[in-house]
């Protein structure tokens, strides 16, 4: 090979090694989290889960209370309405993949 060909190969190899070295440094810095940071993240996640669980329990208690304070006739109507709405609403939701492959996007009409 001539000098230009070897120069190009050497430059290419230098760039590849430099890229790999920088990549290695970045991976090492990502894994350098201290134990305290990991514990704090774990505690924060546990608190979020506990708050969500508490919220769900309070929500269910409130819904139960709303129904319990009604008269028996109203409770029966509420139950029938819930059954009917559940029956009509099952299977009405469009699958997520239909929106992905639909070529046309829905546009909102502007009012003047």
N, C-alpha and C positions, 0 to 999 in steps of 0.2 A: 504494500500500500504506500501511497504517497504521504507526505507530511500532513496534508490537509485532512485526509481520511483518519489518520491516527489522532489528530487534534480533536476532531469531532467525536470520536469514540471516547477519548479521555474526558472531554467536557461532559458528555452524556453520563459516564460512570461517576464523575464527581457530583453531578446533580442528583443522581439516584442515591448515592451514599449520603449526601447532605439531607435529602428528603427523608430517608430512613432514620437518620440520626435525630432529626427534629420530631419525627413521629414517635420515636422511642422516648424522647424527653417529655412529650405531651402525655403519653400513656402513663409514665412514671409519676407525673405530677397529679394526674387524676386519681391515682390509687393512694396518694399520700394523705388521705383524710385521717384525722386523729380519731382515737376511740371515743373521745368526748363528743365529737361532732356526730358520729354515728349513733351514739346513745341519745343525743338530743333529738335527732331526726326520728328515731324509733319512738321516743316519748311523745313527740308531737303527733305522730301518726296514731298512736294509741289514744291520745286525747281527742283527736278528730273522730275516731271510730266510736268512742264513748259518748261524745256529744250527739252524734247521729243516732245512736241507739236510744239515748234519752229523749231526743226529739220525736223519734218514731213512737216511743211508748206514750209520751204526753199527747201526741196527735191521736193515737188510737183511743186513749182514755177520753179525750174531748169528744170524739165522734160517738163513742158509746154513751157518754153523758147526754149528748144532744138527742139521741134516740130514746134514752130512758125517761127523759122528762116529758115525752109526748104521751098522749092518750093511746089506748090500745088500738082504736080505729086508725089513728094517724100512723102508728107503727106498722100496722098491716099494709096501709097504702104505701108507705115508704119502702117496705120490703118488696111489694109487688112492682113498684116503679124501678127499684134497683135491679130486680131480676129481668124486667123487660129491657131496660137500657143495656145491661150486660149482654143479653141475647142479641140485640140489634148491633152492638158495637164490636162483637167478636169478628175478626177477620176483615174489618173495614180498612185497616191501616195498609198502606201501600208498601211493598217490600223496598228496602233501602237500595237494592241494586237497580231498580227501575229508574231511579233518578240519576244514577251514574251513567247509564248507557243511553239516556234520552238525549238526542242531538239538539233539540230545541230547548232553550231556557225560557222559563216563564217570566214575563215582564209585567210589572205593575202598570196599570193604566193611570195616566196622570189626569187629574180633573182640572178643568179650567174655570 
